[in-house]
Amino acid sequence: MKTALFILIGVACVAALALMLRRPSRHQRAVRDVLDAADALEDRLRTARDEIQAVAGERDQDPVRDAMREMLRQRLWLRDHGRNATVAELAEVRASIDAARDRIDDQLVRIAQARAPAV
């Protein structure tokens, strides 16, 4: 009887440990969130570049190219420092990416309004 109880407790402990190891840590989730936000911003930047070129044509000064460089800088920072970064640092990077995406979205709305025929 005692042996069966110990086996049952052991199986329960192994199952609980397996569940804990499968669940991503707060740090892993924060890194994943930053990468997802970076991917979303990169998609918006590509859309913005296409829209800006459609309205203004090719120009020497390209704000989207500058933003893409900034995105690359953030990805390199994450590669170099992400493993040791605190969750707060990762949240700060995520917030800056979200703010940049919001600015691009505002620009796209203005471009769409400028392209719309006047009523």
MODELLER restraints for C-alpha pairs under 7 A, 6 or more apart:
rsr = mdl.restraints
at = mdl.atoms
rsr.add(forms.Gaussian(group=physical.xy_distance, feature=features.Distance(at['CA:27:A'], at['CA:87:A']), mean=5.60, stdev=0.5))
rsr.add(forms.Gaussian(group=physical.xy_distance, feature=features.Distance(at['CA:30:A'], at['CA:87:A']), mean=6.29, stdev=0.5))
rsr.add(forms.Gaussian(group=physical.xy_distance, feature=features.Distance(at['CA:30:A'], at['CA:90:A']), mean=6.11, stdev=0.5))
rsr.add(forms.Gaussian(group=physical.xy_distance, feature=features.Distance(at['CA:30:A'], at['CA:91:A']), mean=6.78, stdev=0.5))
rsr.add(forms.Gaussian(group=physical.xy_distance, feature=features.Distance(at['CA:31:A'], at['CA:82:A']), mean=6.92, stdev=0.5))
rsr.add(forms.Gaussian(group=physical.xy_distance, feature=features.Distance(at['CA:31:A'], at['CA:90:A']), mean=6.62, stdev=0.5))
rsr.add(forms.Gaussian(group=physical.xy_distance, feature=features.Distance(at['CA:34:A'], at['CA:90:A']), mean=6.84, stdev=0.5))
rsr.add(forms.Gaussian(group=physical.xy_distance, feature=features.Distance(at['CA:34:A'], at['CA:93:A']), mean=6.97, stdev=0.5))
rsr.add(forms.Gaussian(group=physical.xy_distance, feature=features.Distance(at['CA:34:A'], at['CA:94:A']), mean=4.96, stdev=0.5))
rsr.add(forms.Gaussian(group=physical.xy_distance, feature=features.Distance(at['CA:37:A'], at['CA:94:A']), mean=6.58, stdev=0.5))
rsr.add(forms.Gaussian(group=physical.xy_distance, feature=features.Distance(at['CA:37:A'], at['CA:97:A']), mean=6.44, stdev=0.5))
rsr.add(forms.Gaussian(group=physical.xy_distance, feature=features.Distance(at['CA:37:A'], at['CA:98:A']), mean=6.67, stdev=0.5))
rsr.add(forms.Gaussian(group=physical.xy_distance, feature=features.Distance(at['CA:38:A'], at['CA:71:A']), mean=6.94, stdev=0.5))
rsr.add(forms.Gaussian(group=physical.xy_distance, feature=features.Distance(at['CA:38:A'], at['CA:97:A']), mean=6.39, stdev=0.5))
rsr.add(forms.Gaussian(group=physical.xy_distance, feature=features.Distance(at['CA:41:A'], at['CA:97:A']), mean=6.90, stdev=0.5))
rsr.add(forms.Gaussian(group=physical.xy_distance, feature=features.Distance(at['CA:41:A'], at['CA:101:A']), mean=5.24, stdev=0.5))
rsr.add(forms.Gaussian(group=physical.xy_distance, feature=features.Distance(at['CA:44:A'], at['CA:101:A']), mean=6.89, stdev=0.5))
rsr.add(forms.Gaussian(group=physical.xy_distance, feature=features.Distance(at['CA:44:A'], at['CA:104:A']), mean=6.98, stdev=0.5))
rsr.add(forms.Gaussian(group=physical.xy_distance, feature=features.Distance(at['CA:45:A'], at['CA:64:A']), mean=6.07, stdev=0.5))
rsr.add(forms.Gaussian(group=physical.xy_distance, feature=features.Distance(at['CA:45:A'], at['CA:104:A']), mean=6.98, stdev=0.5))
rsr.add(forms.Gaussian(group=physical.xy_distance, feature=features.Distance(at['CA:48:A'], at['CA:104:A']), mean=6.89, stdev=0.5))
rsr.add(forms.Gaussian(group=physical.xy_distance, feature=features.Distance(at['CA:48:A'], at['CA:108:A']), mean=6.25, stdev=0.5))
rsr.add(forms.Gaussian(group=physical.xy_distance, feature=features.Distance(at['CA:49:A'], at['CA:64:A']), mean=5.78, stdev=0.5))
